[in-house]
């Protein structure tokens, strides 16, 4: 498994350094830097107290921990988050946007792991304008089958 250095800045005392919790873990866990109550239907930004500069040629993909919906009733409001390498200025604190899909208040405690980050290499596309890309259309959503409207 390859590794590369990511620089971090901790904005508050007591903020946990992201870490991998098993030898083969793909994602590193990111914890809340605050105690917060999330009301039903709310979509707050949870402070992590972290600024992370991804390694050169990489970005960080933010994803929910698998337990977040099952145990907390929360999901990442935007599905996933992307931390570009240049999102690491002094005011670029990582904040995790969650949605409370339950009908009850949900408490998140300082130090509670709420998301995971995955460090991924970047390949940038070069766009070439073309008159025709493919000879036949495949259709729309679900065009390969499996779902009926």
N, C-alpha and C positions, 0 to 999 in steps of 0.2 A: 504494500500500500504506500503510495507516494504521500509526502507531506510538504507543505510550504508554509512560510510564516505569514500570519495575519497579525497586524498591529491592532491593539485595543487601547482605548482610553476609558477609564471608569470615572463617571461623573459624580457619584455619590459614595460615601463611605458604606461599607458592607455589601457592595454590589459583587455578585459572584462572577468569577471568570468563567466563560463558557467552557464546557468540557464534554468529552465523549465518555459515556457511561459503560461501555463495554469495549473489548478488544477489537471487535469487527463493526462497531457502530459507524454508520455513514454520516449521521447528523450529530452535531453538538447541541446540547441543550442550552436554552436561553431562559433565564428566570425573570420574574417580575421584580422591580426595584421598589415597589410600593404595595401597600394594602389598598384594595379597592373593592367596592361593592358595585356590581353591574346589574342594573334593573332589567326586567324582561323587555326585549326588543331594542335595548341600547347597543350602541356600537362605539365604545370608548377606545382611546389609544392608551395602552398600558406601557408605562415607562420601564425601560430595562436598565437605564443608567449606563449604557454602553455605546461607544462609537467604535466601529470596526472598519479597518481598511483591509479589504480582501487582498490576497497576494497578487502580484503583477500577473496579468493575463487571466484573472479569475473574477467571478462575482459570487455573491452569497445568496442562495435561494432560501427564503424563510418558509417553513411549513409548520402546520400544527403537529403537536405530539399526538400520537394515536389515541391517547387517553382523554384528550381535551373534550371532545363531544360526549363520550360515554360517561366519564366521571364528573365533568363540570357542567355540561350543557352549553358549552361554548364552541364556536368554530371561528377560524380566521375569516373575517368579513370579506376579504378580497381573494379568498382561496389560497393563494400563495403571495409572497412578497419577493421583490428582487432588490437586493442592495448592490447597486453599481459600485465599482471600485472607487469612484470619485465621490461617493456619498460618505464622506468621512471628515467633514469640516467641523469646527468647534461647536456648531449648533445642530449637528446631524445625529442626534440621539436616535437609536433604534427604538421605535415604539411599535408594539404589537397591536394591530387593530383586530378586535374580537367582536363577535356578535352573540348575544345571549338569546338563544332560540327557545328557552324554556318560559314557563309562566311564573317563575320564582326569581328572587334575588340570588345572584351567584357571587360568592366571596372569593377573591384571589388574594393570597397572602404574599408579602414580601419574601422573596427567596423561592417561591413556588415556580417550578419549571413549566412554562406555558407554550413554548415554541421550540423548534429546532432549526438550525442553520446547516446548509450543505454547501460546501465550497466547490464550485464547478468551473472548469476551464471555459474560456470564451472563444468562439469562432465567429468572426464578424462576416456577414454576407457582403458580397459586392454585387450590386444590382445591375443587370444587363437588360435593357429594354428589348422585348421581342414581340413580333406581330402575333405569333401563335405559339403557345406553350405546349399544348396537348391537343391531340386530334379529336378526342371525344370527352364530353363532360361525364362526371360520375354521379351527379345529382347533388343533393344537399345533405343536411344532418341525417346521420344513420343510413347513408346511401349503400353501405355494405351489408345491410340487413341486421336482424336481431331485435328491432323494435317496430311495433306497429302503431300507427297513429290512432 
